[in-house]
Amino acid sequence: MFVAAAIPKILDPPAFAHMIYNYRLVPGGLINALALVMPWIELFVGLALVLGVWKREAALVAGALLLVFLVAIGWNLARGHAIDCGCFDVRSAGKSREKQLADMRWVLLRDVGLLVLTAEVLAATSPRAGSSSRLSRG
């Protein structure tokens, strides 16, 4: 998911910067930098998880990103500010306000599910998980 989400953002930083701006949460001076850096972080995290390298570190960063996404979308949803999340398509889709709000609710559920999966990776790569499996083998 992180790899698929990163590609359109990397290919069109101005459109992604506009998506970030729409959240109305980031100071103006940080928007362009965030639009340039965040997709690469998503790409590297996604690749690390897919390839199975630095699993724990990648899961920690993925979890942090998901928490940021949940707060940003949740905050806008709570204040009734309908936005396109910019998750996979960085161009405005021209949806109605009601459709955008409904989409935001689904994105929150999806991100909670991804956060649960991230917690699974963290639990599986926990130093204690490795020692308990060694103990059970005798």
C-alpha positions in Angstrom: 0.0 0.0 0.0 2.8 2.4 0.9 4.6 1.8 -2.4 1.4 2.3 -4.4 0.6 5.4 -2.5 4.0 6.9 -3.0 4.3 6.6 -6.8 1.7 9.3 -7.8 3.0 11.7 -5.2 6.6 11.3 -6.4 5.5 11.8 -10.0 3.5 15.0 -9.2 4.8 16.9 -6.2 2.9 20.1 -6.9 -0.4 18.2 -6.9 0.5 16.4 -3.7 1.5 19.8 -2.1 -1.9 21.0 -3.0 -3.5 18.0 -1.2 -1.4 18.7 1.9 -2.4 22.4 1.8 -6.1 21.3 1.7 -5.8 19.7 5.1 -5.1 23.1 6.6 -2.8 21.6 9.3 0.7 22.3 8.0 2.4 25.7 8.1 2.7 27.1 4.6 6.5 27.0 4.7 6.6 23.3 5.3 4.1 22.2 2.6 6.5 21.9 -0.3 9.2 20.2 1.7 6.7 17.7 3.1 5.4 17.0 -0.5 8.9 16.2 -1.6 10.0 14.1 1.4 7.0 12.2 2.6 6.4 10.1 -0.6 10.0 8.9 -0.5 9.6 7.9 3.1 6.5 6.0 2.1 8.2 4.3 -0.8 11.2 3.2 1.3 9.0 2.0 4.2 6.8 0.0 1.7 9.8 -1.5 0.0 11.4 -2.5 3.3 8.2 -4.2 4.4 7.7 -6.0 1.0 11.4 -7.1 0.9 11.5 -8.1 4.5 14.5 -5.9 5.4 14.5 -3.7 8.5 11.0 -5.0 9.2 10.7 -3.6 12.7 12.1 -0.2 11.8 9.9 0.0 8.7 6.8 -1.0 10.8 7.6 1.7 13.4 7.8 4.4 10.6 4.7 3.0 8.9 2.8 3.1 12.2 3.9 6.7 12.8 2.8 7.7 9.3 -0.5 6.0 9.8 -1.1 7.8 13.1 -0.3 11.1 11.4 -2.8 10.2 8.6 -5.4 9.2 11.1 -5.1 12.4 13.1 -5.1 14.6 9.9 -8.1 12.9 8.3 -9.9 12.6 11.6 -9.4 16.2 12.5 -10.7 17.4 9.2 -13.7 15.0 9.4 -14.5 16.2 12.9 -14.6 19.8 11.8 -16.7 18.9 8.7 -13.9 19.9 6.3 -14.4 17.6 3.3 -11.1 16.8 1.5 -9.7 14.2 -0.9 -7.1 12.4 1.2 -4.5 12.4 -1.6 -3.6 8.8 -0.6 -3.3 7.3 -4.1 -4.5 9.9 -6.5 -3.1 13.4 -6.0 -5.5 15.1 -8.4 -8.9 16.3 -7.1 -11.6 14.0 -8.2 -14.4 16.6 -8.1 -16.5 14.6 -5.7 -19.5 16.0 -3.8 -18.9 17.1 -0.2 -21.0 14.2 1.0 -19.0 11.7 -1.0 -15.7 13.2 0.2 -16.8 12.9 3.9 -18.0 9.3 3.3 -14.6 8.5 1.6 -12.8 10.0 4.6 -14.7 7.7 7.0 -13.6 4.7 4.9 -10.0 5.9 4.8 -10.0 6.1 8.6 -11.2 2.5 8.8 -8.6 1.4 6.3 -5.8 3.2 8.1 -6.9 1.7 11.5 -6.8 -1.8 9.8 -3.3 -1.0 8.5 -2.3 0.2 11.9 -3.4 -3.2 13.3 -1.3 -5.0 10.7 1.6 -2.8 11.6 1.2 -3.8 15.3 1.3 -7.4 14.1 4.6 -6.9 12.4 6.0 -5.1 15.5 4.8 -8.0 17.8 6.3 -10.6 15.5 9.6 -8.8 15.4 9.7 -7.9 19.1 12.9 -9.0 20.8 10.7 -10.8 23.3 8.8 -12.6 20.6 12.1 -14.2 19.4 13.2 -15.2 22.9 9.8 -16.8 23.7 9.9 -18.8 20.6 13.4 -20.1 21.5 12.2 -21.0 24.9 9.2 -23.0 23.5 11.6 -25.0 21.3 13.3 -26.2 24.5 
